[in-house]
Amino acid sequence: MVRQFVDCPPAGHLVAGPVTPFQIAGVTRLAAGADRLDMTGIRFDEGATTAMSTDPDHLAVSFAVSGELDANEIVGAAWIRRRGQVWWVLNLVLRHRDFGLAAVEWLAREASVAGAAVLVGRYVPAGHNAGAEDFWEQAGFTPSGEDGVFTLAVTTYRK
């Protein structure tokens, strides 16, 4: 899995890929900070993020911008549990909602390439993330029937 560019207007491109050792501190700072969209409220620390970055059953992802903004600025992160045909988004944290669709596009493509059929996202309501309530549905996910759980068939996903 390599870092890839995903179109992300108006920022230019989102650079997405597995977290590098250089990015772990920035990713965990983003997750712990304020003024961000946080889907579940789970805050993975540096130890957990490092462990996930080397575990074949997990994936820690960073999203940075390339374009008019600073190319080294981390604007999003995702922590994924990979279970065969299903990739569970344990948390998705974004500095701004505009980066979300590009992040989902990258996650869906990577899950499909890896042989997964479904991407599962969760929304856990809390005061700090009320603005993320409809994010998964706007990104093309369907409510699963379980409270706060949404699914996306990655083989049919189109941005």
N, C-alpha and C positions, 0 to 999 in steps of 0.2 A: 504494500500500500504506500503510495507516494503522495506528497503534497500536491494539490491541484488547485487551479483557479476556477472559480464559479462566478458568473456574472452577478453583480449585486449593485444595481443602480440605487442611489446616486454615488455610492462610494467608489465605484470602479469594479474591482474584483475582490472576492473573498478568497483568501488563501486558506485551504482546508487540508488537514491531515493529522496523523497521529501526533500527540504531544511529544515534543522533543525534551530532553533533560533541561535544556536552556529555558523552556517555556513553563515548566511545572510551577514555579513560584508565581508567575504572572497569572496563570490559569486559576490557581487557588485563591489569589488575591481578588480576582474578578468574582469568583463564586462567593466570597465572603463580604464583598463590598455592597454599597448602597447604589441606588439608581440603576438597576438592571432588571431585566425580566428573568425570573427564576421559576421554572415550572413546578418543582417539587419542594424546594426549601432544603434539600439534602446538600450539605456542604462537605464535599470531599476534601480532605486536607492533603498536604504534600505527600505524606506516606501512602495514603490510599491511592492518590493519583499516580504516583510512581509505580506502585504495585500493579495497578490496572494497565499501565503502559507496557508492561512486560508479560502480562498474563494472556495467553491465547484465548481465554474465554471472555475477556473484557477488552474494551477499547476506550482510551481517553483521547479526545479530539480537541484541537484548538482551531479557532477561526480568527484570522487576522485580515486586515484590509491591505489592498494594494491599489494605489490610485492617488487621488488627491490627499488622502489622509496618510499618516505615518504608517509605512508598510510593516513596522514591527509592533504596532498596537494590537494587542489581543482584544477582540471585540465579542468573543463568544467561546464557549466550551461545552462539550458533551461528554457524558460518562455512559458507556454502553455495556450491557451484558449480552454476550452472544450465545444463544442456545439453539444450535441447529438452524431450523427454518425461521426462527424468531429472534429479532434483535430488540431488546428492551432498552429504551432510553431511561436510564436511572435518574438523570437530570440533564437539562439543557439550560444554560445560562447565557443571556445575550445582553450586551451593553445597550442595544437598541433593537426594537422589533423589526426594523428594515433588514437586518441581517438574518432573520429567522428563516425566510423562504429559501434563501441560498444555502443555509446550513442544512435544512431538511432535504433539499435537492441533493446535496453531497452525501448525506447519510443514506438516503434511499438508493442512490446509485451504488455506493459501496456495499450496502447490504445485499443488493441484487447480484452484484459481481461475485460476492462471497457465497452465493447460493441460498441466501435467506429469502423468504417469501413475504414476511410481515415485519413491519417496524411498529413497535408499541410505545406510545408516549403517555405520560400521566400529567395531570394537573392537580396539585394539592392547594386548595385555596388558603391564602393567608393575607394579612393586611398589606404586606409589601409586594405581593405579586398579582393584585386584582386586575391589572392591565393585561395580564397574560391569559385571562379566563377563556377567551375564544381562539387562542393562538393555534392549537392543534387543528381545529376545524378549518380555519382560514388557510392552513398549510395543506389541506386535502385529506386529513385524517377523518375517520368516522367514529362516532361514539360506539363503544363496544357493548354497552348495556350495563357495564360495571361502572359505578360512580367514579368519574374523573379519569377513566381509561379510554384511550383512543387508538385506533389501528389504521395502518396504511398498507395496502398491498403494493409492495415496492416494484413488482414486475409490471404494473400498469400505471405507475406514477408518472405524471407529466406536469412540469412546472406551469 
